[in-house]
Amino acid sequence: MIEQFNKDNLFCEYYKCWVSIYKEGAIRPVTLQKYKMTISWLERLIPDVKLCELDRICYQKLLNDYALLHERQTTMDFHHQLKGAILDAVDEGLIERDPTRKAIIKGKTPKEKKPKYLNQFELHTLLINLNLSEKINWDWFILLVAKTGMRFSEALALTPKDFDFSKQLLSVNKTWDYKGNGGFLPTKNKSSVRKIQLDWQTVIQFSQLIKNIPENEPIFAHLNNKIYNSTVNDALCRTCKKSNIPNITIHGLRHTHASLLLFAGVSIASVARRLGHASINTTQKTYLHIIQELENKDVDLVMRSLSTLS
């Protein structure tokens, strides 16, 4: 237990215990896995550093060594995962002063990023090149994510029962454990439980497509014994190449969906609800570049309106 630690104990052992007490059972398994990855990096980079030796220089060197192999954002995440445990150790008198104060976050030069989203013409070109057969396939999955903006794990967990065709609604209330052994899991957060309005064309298509699937069976998760994100991304990549448009990921289709709604004039609050964001701040932060572009258009509109006044 943490209360049994003293200043001469190893920091990596303290951190492992801290994760076990404060994080296991309190966060999603996929998030817990990130903390366990941080443990493995501590055992690799500072295996012999004691709690009493963790000062600002030691901590900065740890971040610098980690940053040699990771991009800046990943190093920032590493820093944030460590900081909670370190501040607790300071409160308990195991570390004399907060070594994370004024820490400098560095990182490798980021790789060239794939386009985050398609424009309206590119999305239209993608959709008309999908192979929408009479049976469920990954192209139907791509279509549904493009039309709804759902997360990958949310779309995998869909069952026929989640569709209300009479009201043109789709209920998102669970996810699929594709990183583990399969099966249903809770949604990412409470705000992720939502109902998404569907267009009439999608309603007609899916009402026929899923009519023979048992109502509580996952529609897409049975397509492969073990589902990998890369499997669907590869299918999407092939269609992007065939369509002669930028190659994006399934998550990029979620960004595409949100971007097109924002450019169409849908409010940020409505987009946040449709995406299942926990806070409107998440939406603003993620789509800041689009919001700024729209604000520039608003300024032009205001100026034109004012110029007509006499």
N, C-alpha and C positions, 0 to 999 in steps of 0.2 A: 504493500500500500504506500501511497505518496507520503504519508506522515512518518514513515520509517526511513525516509531518505535524509541524508545529511550532505553538507557541502562537498565532501570528498567522494560522493558517488558519481558515476559517469552520467553525463548529460543524456546520452542516447538511451540509457536504461530508464532514467527519469521520464523522458519523452514517451517511451514505449508504454510505461505505466500510466502516464497522463492520458494517452489516447485510449487505452483500455477502460479507464474509469469514466472519462468525460465524453467520449465519442461513440464507443461501441453501444449499439442499441438506440442511440439518439439521432443518428444520421443515416442516410441511405447507404446501402452496401457499396454502391459505385463511388460515393464520396469517401467512405471509410477506406476503400482501396487506395485512394490518393494519399491519405494519411499514412498508410502502411508503406507506401512507396517512399514517403518522406523519411520514415524510420530507416529504410534500407540505405538511403543516401547518407543519413547521419552515421550509420555504421561503416559506411565506405569512406566518408570524408573526415569525420572527427571521432573515430572509435574510442580514443583514449582521453578525450577532454572531460575533465571533471566539472561539476556545477560551479565550483569556486573559481575555475579558470576561464569561464565564459564571460569575458569582458568585451568591450566594443571592438577592439582590434581583432580578437579571435572570431567574433561573430561576422565582422565584415569580410574577413578572409574566407570564412565558410561560404558566404554569399558569392564572393568572387570566384571561388573554385567551382561552385555549382553553375555560375553564369558562363563559365568557359564552354559548357556543353549544352546550354539551354538558352532559348530566346528570353528577352527581357520580361515578357508577360508571365512566362512559366516560372522565372526566378521570383517575380513578385508574388505569385501564388505560394511558392515554397516559403517565402518570408512570412506571409500571412498565416500559414499553417503552423509555423514555429512560434510566432509571437504570442499567441494565447497561452501556451505552456510556459514560455519564458516569463511572462508577466505574473503568472501564478507562482512561479518559483521565486520571483522577486518579493511578492507579497508574503511568502512563507519564510523569507530570510535565507533562502538557499543560495541566491545570487545577490550580491551586494547592490549593484545598480543595474538599471535596465540597459542591456547591451544593444537593444534594437533601436535605441534613440538615434535619429539622424542617419540611419543606415542608407547607403547608396545602392540602388538597384541597377545592376548592369545586365548584359546578356549578349548572345551572339546576334549577328545581323540576321533579321528575319528572312526566311525563304520567300521567294516570290509567291504571293498568295493567289489562289484561284479566284476568279470573279465571285463575289458574294451573291449576286442576284442577276437575273435576266431582265431585259426590258420587255414591254408588252408584246412587241413583234417577235422577239426571240422565244418567249414563252408560247405564243400561238404556234410558231413553227415547230417547237418541240412537241406540243400536244397533238398536232395533226400527223406527226410521224410515229406516234406510239402504236404498238401492235396490240390493239384492244380486241382480243379474241373473245369467243363465247364463254370461255372458262377463266377463272381468276388467275392472273399472272402478275409479275412484278410491274408491268406497264400500267395495270390498273391501280396499283399501289402509288406509282409516281403521279398519276392523274389526280388521285384523291388528296395526296399531300399538297400538290400544286393548287387545288381548289379550296383547301381548308386551312393550310398553314400548320397542320399538326406536327408534333415532334415525331421522330422515327419510332420510338418505343410506344407512343400513344396509338399510332396508326396500326402497328403490329398487333395491338391488343384488341382491336375492334371485333365485335361479334355482331351477327344480324340483329340481336336484341337492342343494340345501341342506335339503330336507325329508326326514326319515326317518320315514315314517308308521307303520311297524311299532313304533318305539320312542317315538312321539309327541314327536320332537325336531326343532328347527329350528336349523341351524348359522348363526351370524353370523361371517363370516370376511373380509368386504370391504365397501367402500362404493361409491357411484356418484358420479361427478364431475359433479353437476348444475350446479355453479357454473362449470364449464369447458366442455369440448367433449364431455362424456359419457365413458363407459368406466369400467372398474373401477379402484378405488384401494384401498390398504391401509386398515385400520380406524384409528380415532382413536388407539388405544394398544393395547398387548399384551392388557390386560384386556378390551378390547372383543371379542376373539375368544372366543366362548363358545357354549354350546348352551342353548337355551331350551325348557323343557318346554311342550308344547301341550295344551290340553284336547281331549277326544275329539270334540267338536262341530266345532271348527276343523279338526281332522285330516280328518274326513269331508268337510267343505265343500271344502277345498283339494285333497284327493286327486282329486276329480272336476273341479275347476276348472282345474287345470294339467296334466291328463294328456296333452294334445295339444301342449304347449309343449316344444321341444327342451330337454334337461336343463341346458345351459349358457347358455341365453338368459335375460336378465332378464325377470321376470314383469311388472313394472310400468313399467319405463323405456321400453318401446316405445309407451306410450299417447299420448305427445306427442313430436314431433321434438325440441323443446327443453323441458325440464321446469323449472318455477319453483316455489319453495316456495309462492308466492302462489296458484298454480293449485289446489293441493290444499287450501290454507287457505280459498280461496273456496268450494270444494265442501263443506268441513266447515261453513263459516259458514252456507251455505244450509240444511243439515240441522239445525243448531242453531236457526235461526230457525223452521223448520218444526216442530221439537220443543218450541219455547217454553222453551228452556233457555239459560243463559249462553253467549255466543259465545267459544269458545276456539280455540287454534291446534293444529296437529298436534303441536308440541312439548308443548303443554298436555295432550295425550292421554298422553304419556310420563309427565308428572307425575301425571296421574290414575291411571295404572296403578300407579305406585310408592306413591301415597298410599293407595289401596285395600288394597294388600298390607300396608302398615304398620298401618293401622287393623284389619286382620284378624288381626294378631298375628304376622305373618311377621317374622323377625329382620332387623335392619339389614344384617347380613353377607349374608344370602340375597338381599335386595333389591339390594344393591350388585353382587353377582355377576350377577343377572338383567339389570340395567341396563348392565353392562359398565363400571362406574366403576373408575378406576385405583386408587382408595383408598376405604376405608370412610369416611374423613373427608369426602370429596366428598358422599357420601350424607347424612351427618349435617348438614353445612353447608346443603345444598340443602333438606332436609326438617326443619330445626330446629324450625319452628313445630308440625309434626305430632308430632315426638318429644316436645316439651315437653307437648303436650296429652295424649299417652299416658302420660307420667310422672305428670301430675296424677291420671289415672285409677288408676295404680298406687298412688299414695299413699292414695287413697280405699280401694282394695282391701286394702292393708296395714293401715290403721286398722280396717276392718271385721273383718279376720282377728284382729287383736290384741284387739278388744273381746269376742270370743267366748271368749278364754282366761280361766280362773278362777284 
